């Protein structure tokens, strides 16, 4: 298994932890579940999901890339 690390703003980390807790999961398990769900989507669904996430968080991703 491979480990991937990335940075989140305090707000996003808090929201992630809250959503995970609502489902009775750790933040790590929640991210893994979401990742699996997105990667298992078929072509159009996956592309739409990626486009949505990228467009919604463009500024954040640009700041993180610096």
C-alpha positions in Angstrom: 0.0 0.0 0.0 1.3 3.5 -0.8 1.0 6.5 1.4 0.1 9.9 -0.1 0.4 13.1 1.8 -1.2 16.5 1.0 -2.0 19.7 2.8 -5.4 21.0 3.7 -6.5 24.3 5.0 -7.7 24.3 8.6 -11.2 24.8 7.4 -11.1 21.9 4.9 -9.5 19.6 7.5 -12.2 20.5 10.0 -14.9 19.8 7.4 -13.3 16.5 6.5 -13.1 15.4 10.1 -16.7 16.4 10.7 -18.0 14.5 7.6 -16.0 11.5 8.5 -17.3 11.5 12.1 -20.9 11.7 10.9 -20.3 8.4 9.1 -18.4 6.8 12.0 -15.1 6.9 10.1 -11.6 8.3 10.7 -10.6 11.1 8.3 -8.2 8.7 6.6 -10.8 6.0 6.0 -13.3 8.6 4.7 -10.7 10.0 2.2 -9.9 6.4 1.1 -13.7 5.7 0.7 -14.2 8.8 -1.4 -11.1 8.1 -3.5 -12.3 4.6 -4.3 -15.8 5.8 -5.1 -14.4 8.5 -7.6 -12.0 6.1 -9.2 -14.6 3.4 -9.7 -16.9 5.8 -11.6 -17.2 5.3 -15.4 -15.7 7.7 -17.9 -18.3 10.5 -18.0 -19.2 10.3 -14.3 -15.5 10.5 -13.4 -14.8 13.4 -15.8 -17.8 15.3 -14.5 -16.7 14.7 -10.9 -13.1 15.8 -11.6 -14.2 18.9 -13.5 -16.5 19.9 -10.7 -13.9 19.5 -7.9 -11.2 21.2 -9.9 -13.5 24.2 -10.8 -14.8 24.5 -7.3 -11.4 24.6 -5.7 -9.2 26.2 -8.4 -7.8 28.9 -6.1 -7.0 26.5 -3.4 -5.1 24.1 -5.7 -3.1 27.0 -7.2 -2.1 28.1 -3.7 -1.1 24.6 -2.7 0.9 24.1 -5.9 3.2 27.0 -5.0 
